[in-house]
């Protein structure tokens, strides 16, 4: 039977690893494009947009809607990939631990 002290130690270890994971995810990036590379978005592993590049050829004052769609598509994909990265890392962290609760979303 696990003692209360062991449970507390396990909780502290998980908390320390969560903190480390947040830092690691902040340093990892995912990059996505839309429009055949006309719009490029880079997000960190927590889903924060770090960079947005737009090819000059896609900037048409007569068709702003297309540019908006391309930016939205690239940002959405980057955030989705960042979420997948987060979920993969959380599965690794929780693997084998007898946690009776769901770990918090850190994004």
C-alpha positions as CSV (number, residue, x, y, z in Angstrom):
1,X,0.0,0.0,0.0
2,X,1.3,3.4,-0.9
3,X,1.8,5.8,1.9
4,X,0.7,9.4,2.0
5,X,4.3,10.5,1.9
6,X,4.9,8.6,-1.3
7,X,1.8,10.1,-2.9
8,X,3.0,13.6,-2.0
9,X,6.4,12.8,-3.5
10,X,4.8,11.5,-6.7
11,X,2.7,14.7,-6.9
12,X,5.8,16.9,-6.5
13,X,7.6,14.9,-9.2
14,X,4.6,15.3,-11.6
15,X,4.4,19.0,-10.9
16,X,8.2,19.4,-11.5
17,X,7.9,17.5,-14.8
18,X,4.9,19.6,-15.8
19,X,6.9,22.8,-15.3
20,X,9.8,21.4,-17.2
21,X,7.4,20.3,-20.0
22,X,6.0,23.8,-20.3
23,X,9.5,25.2,-20.7
24,X,10.4,22.5,-23.3
25,X,7.2,23.2,-25.3
26,X,7.9,26.9,-25.3
27,X,11.2,26.1,-27.0
28,X,9.9,23.7,-29.6
29,X,8.2,25.0,-32.7
30,X,5.9,23.8,-35.5
31,X,5.8,25.5,-38.9
32,X,2.8,25.4,-41.3
33,X,2.1,26.9,-44.6
34,X,-0.9,27.6,-46.8
35,X,-1.4,28.7,-50.4
36,X,1.6,26.7,-51.6
37,X,3.9,28.4,-49.1
38,X,2.6,31.9,-49.7
39,X,1.8,32.2,-45.9
40,X,4.0,30.6,-43.3
41,X,3.2,30.5,-39.6
42,X,5.5,29.3,-36.8
43,X,4.0,28.5,-33.4
44,X,5.7,27.2,-30.3
45,X,4.7,23.9,-28.7
46,X,2.2,25.7,-26.5
47,X,0.3,27.1,-29.5
48,X,1.6,30.7,-29.3
49,X,2.3,32.2,-32.7
50,X,6.0,33.2,-32.9
51,X,6.3,34.2,-36.6
52,X,4.1,35.0,-39.6
53,X,5.5,35.4,-43.1
54,X,3.5,36.5,-46.1
55,X,4.9,36.3,-49.6
56,X,4.5,39.7,-51.3
57,X,2.9,38.0,-54.3
58,X,-0.2,37.1,-52.3
59,X,-0.8,40.7,-51.2
60,X,-3.6,42.0,-53.5
61,X,-5.5,45.0,-52.3
62,X,-8.4,43.8,-54.5
63,X,-8.5,40.3,-52.8
64,X,-7.9,40.8,-49.1
65,X,-10.3,37.9,-48.3
66,X,-8.0,35.4,-49.9
67,X,-5.1,36.6,-47.8
68,X,-7.2,36.5,-44.7
69,X,-8.2,32.9,-45.6
70,X,-4.6,31.9,-46.1
71,X,-3.5,33.4,-42.8
72,X,-6.3,31.8,-41.0
73,X,-5.6,28.4,-42.5
74,X,-1.9,28.5,-41.6
75,X,-2.5,29.7,-38.1
76,X,-5.2,27.1,-37.5
77,X,-3.0,24.3,-38.7
78,X,0.0,25.5,-36.6
79,X,-2.1,25.7,-33.5
80,X,-3.5,22.2,-34.2
81,X,-0.1,20.7,-34.6
82,X,1.1,22.4,-31.4
83,X,-1.9,20.9,-29.6
84,X,-0.9,17.4,-31.0
85,X,2.7,18.0,-29.8
86,X,1.4,18.9,-26.3
87,X,-0.9,15.9,-26.2
88,X,2.0,13.5,-27.2
89,X,4.2,15.0,-24.5
90,X,1.5,14.7,-21.9
91,X,0.9,11.0,-22.8
92,X,4.6,10.4,-22.3
93,X,4.5,12.2,-18.9
94,X,1.4,10.4,-17.6
95,X,2.5,7.0,-19.0
96,X,2.5,4.4,-16.3
97,X,1.5,6.8,-13.5
98,X,-1.5,5.8,-11.5
99,X,-3.2,9.2,-11.8
100,X,-6.9,9.2,-10.9
101,X,-7.4,12.6,-12.5
102,X,-6.8,14.3,-15.8
103,X,-3.8,16.5,-16.0
104,X,-4.5,20.2,-16.6
105,X,-4.4,21.8,-20.0
106,X,-1.3,24.0,-20.1
107,X,-1.9,25.8,-23.4
